[in-house]
Amino acid sequence: MNSHKIFKLFLISILVSAIFTCKDDDVPKKEKSSLEVFVKKYNKDGPKVGNATVELFLTKNARDMDDVYKTAVSPATDFDINGALFEDLAAQVYYLRTAFTDSGHVFEGIAEIALGEKEDKEMDIFTSYAGSWQVFVREGQINGPNVGNAKVEIFLTESDRMNGNAMDVKYTPSTGFDSIGVMFEDLPYQKYYLRGSYTNAKGYWVGVAEGFAKRNQTNNKVIVAVL
């Protein structure tokens, strides 16, 4: 066998080896997908945000565990027309998270999206620095019955509660109060103080509670009122 044939066989063996050892990561970029993410404040009609970091995760659990797959940043200029761009993505469901600081508030948001093969998608991710509370007033004990038409006051400090300086006052619904409470929404992250009260044939019932409003979450709070 002459040297020319040996060289040809050597080249063929290299090509065959490359074909059989090809992995998913070696799929040509033109066969992959892309995702452009626009970060917005509050809701779909809110303003877009520049210079915001967006994190991409392969699973929801990975997001919970901060196991980031890729990151991208929305541009500091022209962010109305250009978002944070992720390229060379395989087809699957992706989970996203973003956070940025504005005027001293930390805005956060999460989202998820299904991406198909060779698909180029755009999406919005909405952010907020506020949380919400749904407040129930219960009679006598934590597992007691919910009470309708109960007055619920929310305060910024314990001192405000002691002095009756409420930031907002609402009443539990007169019907459906077994499953529906008073909603306090758009609460910036901090500690709040509650007081619930009502009067029935037995007398005047009152109770207090407090806690932190968590960003981008609606949490249930229970006030146990006692005589």
DOGUGU-221275 format. One record per residue (C-alpha): x, y, z; chain. Coordinates in nm, 2 decimals, decimal comma. Example, Ala and Ser with C-alpha at 12.3 -4.5 7.8 and 13.67 -1.06 7.14 Angstrom:
DOGUGU-221275
@east->1,23	north->-0,45	up->0,78	cadena->A
@east->1,37	north->-0,11	up->0,71	cadena->A
//
This chain:
DOGUGU-221275
@east->0,00	north->0,00	up->0,00	cadena->A
@east->0,15	north->0,33	up->-0,11	cadena->A
@east->0,17	north->0,64	up->0,11	cadena->A
@east->-0,11	north->0,82	up->-0,08	cadena->A
@east->-0,36	north->0,54	up->0,00	cadena->A
@east->-0,25	north->0,54	up->0,36	cadena->A
@east->-0,31	north->0,91	up->0,39	cadena->A
@east->-0,66	north->0,88	up->0,24	cadena->A
@east->-0,75	north->0,60	up->0,48	cadena->A
@east->-0,62	north->0,82	up->0,77	cadena->A
@east->-0,85	north->1,11	up->0,66	cadena->A
@east->-1,15	north->0,88	up->0,63	cadena->A
@east->-1,10	north->0,74	up->0,98	cadena->A
@east->-1,08	north->1,09	up->1,12	cadena->A
@east->-1,41	north->1,19	up->0,95	cadena->A
@east->-1,59	north->0,87	up->1,07	cadena->A
@east->-1,47	north->0,93	up->1,42	cadena->A
@east->-1,60	north->1,29	up->1,42	cadena->A
@east->-1,94	north->1,18	up->1,30	cadena->A
@east->-1,99	north->0,92	up->1,57	cadena->A
@east->-1,86	north->1,13	up->1,85	cadena->A
@east->-2,07	north->1,43	up->1,76	cadena->A
@east->-2,27	north->1,56	up->2,07	cadena->A
@east->-2,58	north->1,78	up->2,10	cadena->A
@east->-2,36	north->2,07	up->2,18	cadena->A
@east->-2,20	north->2,03	up->1,83	cadena->A
@east->-2,53	north->2,10	up->1,65	cadena->A
@east->-2,47	north->2,39	up->1,41	cadena->A
@east->-2,58	north->2,72	up->1,55	cadena->A
@east->-2,82	north->2,78	up->1,26	cadena->A
@east->-3,02	north->2,47	up->1,39	cadena->A
@east->-3,06	north->2,63	up->1,74	cadena->A
@east->-3,31	north->2,88	up->1,87	cadena->A
@east->-3,29	north->3,23	up->2,02	cadena->A
@east->-3,49	north->3,42	up->2,29	cadena->A
@east->-3,50	north->3,80	up->2,33	cadena->A
@east->-3,63	north->3,91	up->2,67	cadena->A
@east->-3,76	north->4,26	up->2,75	cadena->A
@east->-3,77	north->4,35	up->3,11	cadena->A
@east->-4,07	north->4,56	up->3,22	cadena->A
@east->-4,18	north->4,73	up->3,53	cadena->A
@east->-4,51	north->4,63	up->3,69	cadena->A
@east->-4,71	north->4,48	up->3,40	cadena->A
@east->-4,74	north->4,45	up->3,02	cadena->A
@east->-4,80	north->4,83	up->2,98	cadena->A
@east->-4,51	north->4,93	up->3,21	cadena->A
@east->-4,19	north->5,08	up->3,09	cadena->A
@east->-3,90	north->4,87	up->2,96	cadena->A
@east->-3,58	north->4,86	up->3,15	cadena->A
@east->-3,22	north->4,88	up->3,03	cadena->A
@east->-2,91	north->4,74	up->3,19	cadena->A
@east->-3,11	north->4,46	up->3,37	cadena->A
@east->-2,95	north->4,12	up->3,41	cadena->A
@east->-3,17	north->3,83	up->3,30	cadena->A
@east->-3,09	north->3,47	up->3,42	cadena->A
@east->-3,19	north->3,16	up->3,23	cadena->A
@east->-3,24	north->2,82	up->3,40	cadena->A
@east->-3,30	north->2,48	up->3,26	cadena->A
@east->-3,55	north->2,37	up->3,52	cadena->A
@east->-3,77	north->2,54	up->3,79	cadena->A
@east->-3,57	north->2,35	up->4,06	cadena->A
@east->-3,25	north->2,50	up->3,91	cadena->A
@east->-3,39	north->2,84	up->3,95	cadena->A
@east->-3,48	north->2,77	up->4,31	cadena->A
@east->-3,12	north->2,65	up->4,36	cadena->A
@east->-2,96	north->2,94	up->4,17	cadena->A
@east->-2,81	north->2,70	up->3,92	cadena->A
@east->-2,78	north->2,95	up->3,63	cadena->A
@east->-2,75	north->2,82	up->3,28	cadena->A
@east->-2,69	north->3,15	up->3,09	cadena->A
@east->-2,72	north->3,52	up->3,16	cadena->A
@east->-2,78	north->3,82	up->2,93	cadena->A
@east->-2,82	north->4,19	up->3,00	cadena->A
@east->-3,07	north->4,43	up->2,84	cadena->A
@east->-2,88	north->4,71	up->2,66	cadena->A
@east->-2,82	north->5,04	up->2,84	cadena->A
@east->-2,95	north->5,23	up->2,53	cadena->A
@east->-3,22	north->5,14	up->2,27	cadena->A
@east->-3,37	north->4,89	up->2,52	cadena->A
@east->-3,71	north->4,98	up->2,39	cadena->A
@east->-3,63	north->4,79	up->2,07	cadena->A
@east->-3,36	north->4,55	up->2,19	cadena->A
@east->-3,38	north->4,31	up->2,48	cadena->A
@east->-3,15	north->4,07	up->2,66	cadena->A
@east->-3,06	north->3,82	up->2,39	cadena->A
@east->-3,00	north->3,44	up->2,44	cadena->A
@east->-2,88	north->3,25	up->2,14	cadena->A
@east->-2,79	north->2,89	up->2,05	cadena->A
@east->-3,07	north->2,74	up->2,27	cadena->A
@east->-3,21	north->2,39	up->2,23	cadena->A
@east->-3,58	north->2,33	up->2,22	cadena->A
@east->-3,73	north->2,30	up->2,57	cadena->A
@east->-3,90	north->2,49	up->2,85	cadena->A
@east->-3,68	north->2,76	up->3,01	cadena->A
@east->-3,72	north->2,94	up->3,34	cadena->A
@east->-3,62	north->3,30	up->3,38	cadena->A
@east->-3,54	north->3,55	up->3,66	cadena->A
@east->-3,44	north->3,91	up->3,66	cadena->A
@east->-3,36	north->4,17	up->3,93	cadena->A
@east->-3,25	north->4,53	up->3,93	cadena->A
@east->-3,24	north->4,83	up->4,16	cadena->A
@east->-3,43	north->5,15	up->4,09	cadena->A
@east->-3,48	north->5,45	up->4,33	cadena->A
@east->-3,36	north->5,23	up->4,62	cadena->A
@east->-3,62	north->4,95	up->4,54	cadena->A
@east->-3,51	north->4,61	up->4,43	cadena->A
@east->-3,74	north->4,50	up->4,14	cadena->A
@east->-3,77	north->4,13	up->4,08	cadena->A
@east->-3,95	north->3,91	up->3,83	cadena->A
@east->-3,98	north->3,55	up->3,71	cadena->A
@east->-4,12	north->3,38	up->3,40	cadena->A
@east->-4,11	north->3,07	up->3,19	cadena->A
@east->-4,14	north->2,99	up->2,82	cadena->A
@east->-4,14	north->2,70	up->2,59	cadena->A
@east->-3,90	north->2,73	up->2,30	cadena->A
@east->-3,93	north->2,51	up->1,99	cadena->A
@east->-3,67	north->2,40	up->1,74	cadena->A
@east->-3,51	north->2,67	up->1,52	cadena->A
@east->-3,75	north->2,92	up->1,68	cadena->A
@east->-3,67	north->3,29	up->1,74	cadena->A
@east->-3,90	north->3,43	up->2,02	cadena->A
@east->-3,95	north->3,75	up->2,20	cadena->A
@east->-4,10	north->3,78	up->2,55	cadena->A
@east->-4,16	north->4,02	up->2,84	cadena->A
@east->-4,08	north->3,96	up->3,20	cadena->A
@east->-4,26	north->4,18	up->3,45	cadena->A
@east->-4,10	north->4,30	up->3,77	cadena->A
@east->-4,22	north->4,46	up->4,09	cadena->A
@east->-4,08	north->4,56	up->4,42	cadena->A
@east->-4,41	north->4,51	up->4,60	cadena->A
@east->-4,60	north->4,22	up->4,74	cadena->A
@east->-4,95	north->4,15	up->4,86	cadena->A
@east->-5,13	north->4,03	up->5,16	cadena->A
@east->-5,47	north->3,86	up->5,19	cadena->A
@east->-5,58	north->3,90	up->5,54	cadena->A
@east->-5,84	north->3,68	up->5,73	cadena->A
@east->-5,99	north->3,76	up->6,07	cadena->A
@east->-6,07	north->3,45	up->6,28	cadena->A
@east->-6,26	north->3,42	up->6,60	cadena->A
@east->-6,09	north->3,29	up->6,91	cadena->A
@east->-5,82	north->3,07	up->6,77	cadena->A
@east->-5,60	north->3,02	up->6,47	cadena->A
@east->-5,83	north->2,74	up->6,34	cadena->A
@east->-6,14	north->2,94	up->6,44	cadena->A
@east->-6,41	north->3,05	up->6,19	cadena->A
@east->-6,34	north->3,34	up->5,95	cadena->A
@east->-6,53	north->3,65	up->6,03	cadena->A
@east->-6,71	north->3,88	up->5,78	cadena->A
@east->-6,74	north->4,26	up->5,80	cadena->A
@east->-6,44	north->4,27	up->6,03	cadena->A
@east->-6,23	north->4,59	up->6,03	cadena->A
@east->-5,87	north->4,54	up->5,92	cadena->A
@east->-5,61	north->4,81	up->5,97	cadena->A
@east->-5,26	north->4,81	up->5,84	cadena->A
@east->-4,98	north->5,01	up->5,99	cadena->A
@east->-4,62	north->5,10	up->5,89	cadena->A
@east->-4,48	north->5,08	up->6,25	cadena->A
@east->-4,58	north->4,93	up->6,58	cadena->A
@east->-4,60	north->5,29	up->6,72	cadena->A
@east->-4,85	north->5,38	up->6,45	cadena->A
@east->-5,06	north->5,08	up->6,55	cadena->A
@east->-5,05	north->5,19	up->6,92	cadena->A
@east->-5,15	north->5,54	up->6,81	cadena->A
@east->-5,42	north->5,44	up->6,56	cadena->A
@east->-5,23	north->5,59	up->6,27	cadena->A
@east->-5,33	north->5,34	up->6,00	cadena->A
@east->-5,20	north->5,36	up->5,64	cadena->A
@east->-5,51	north->5,18	up->5,51	cadena->A
@east->-5,84	north->5,04	up->5,65	cadena->A
@east->-6,05	north->4,77	up->5,48	cadena->A
@east->-6,33	north->4,53	up->5,58	cadena->A
@east->-6,35	north->4,15	up->5,52	cadena->A
@east->-6,63	north->4,07	up->5,28	cadena->A
@east->-6,98	north->4,01	up->5,40	cadena->A
@east->-7,02	north->3,70	up->5,18	cadena->A
@east->-6,75	north->3,45	up->5,08	cadena->A
@east->-6,53	north->3,54	up->5,37	cadena->A
@east->-6,46	north->3,17	up->5,43	cadena->A
@east->-6,22	north->3,17	up->5,14	cadena->A
@east->-6,18	north->3,54	up->5,05	cadena->A
@east->-6,00	north->3,79	up->5,27	cadena->A
@east->-5,91	north->4,16	up->5,26	cadena->A
@east->-5,65	north->4,23	up->5,00	cadena->A
@east->-5,36	north->4,48	up->5,06	cadena->A
@east->-5,17	north->4,51	up->4,74	cadena->A
@east->-4,85	north->4,69	up->4,61	cadena->A
@east->-4,68	north->4,66	up->4,95	cadena->A
@east->-4,31	north->4,75	up->4,93	cadena->A
@east->-4,08	north->4,50	up->5,10	cadena->A
@east->-4,08	north->4,58	up->5,47	cadena->A
@east->-4,25	north->4,48	up->5,80	cadena->A
@east->-4,61	north->4,57	up->5,84	cadena->A
@east->-4,84	north->4,56	up->6,15	cadena->A
@east->-5,21	north->4,46	up->6,14	cadena->A
@east->-5,51	north->4,50	up->6,37	cadena->A
@east->-5,85	north->4,33	up->6,32	cadena->A
@east->-6,16	north->4,40	up->6,51	cadena->A
@east->-6,54	north->4,35	up->6,51	cadena->A
@east->-6,84	north->4,35	up->6,74	cadena->A
@east->-7,10	north->4,08	up->6,78	cadena->A
@east->-7,35	north->3,97	up->7,05	cadena->A
@east->-7,07	north->3,85	up->7,27	cadena->A
@east->-6,88	north->4,18	up->7,27	cadena->A
@east->-6,58	north->4,35	up->7,11	cadena->A
@east->-6,32	north->4,12	up->6,95	cadena->A
@east->-5,97	north->4,24	up->6,86	cadena->A
@east->-5,64	north->4,09	up->6,75	cadena->A
@east->-5,31	north->4,19	up->6,60	cadena->A
@east->-5,05	north->4,04	up->6,36	cadena->A
@east->-4,74	north->4,15	up->6,18	cadena->A
@east->-4,49	north->4,03	up->5,92	cadena->A
@east->-4,29	north->4,11	up->5,61	cadena->A
@east->-4,46	north->4,16	up->5,27	cadena->A
@east->-4,25	north->3,95	up->5,03	cadena->A
@east->-4,17	north->4,07	up->4,68	cadena->A
@east->-4,39	north->3,93	up->4,40	cadena->A
@east->-4,58	north->3,71	up->4,63	cadena->A
@east->-4,94	north->3,71	up->4,77	cadena->A
@east->-4,92	north->3,57	up->5,12	cadena->A
@east->-5,21	north->3,49	up->5,35	cadena->A
@east->-5,21	north->3,65	up->5,69	cadena->A
@east->-5,44	north->3,55	up->5,98	cadena->A
@east->-5,55	north->3,78	up->6,27	cadena->A
@east->-5,69	north->3,59	up->6,57	cadena->A
@east->-5,94	north->3,81	up->6,74	cadena->A
@east->-6,03	north->3,76	up->7,11	cadena->A
@east->-6,27	north->3,92	up->7,35	cadena->A
//
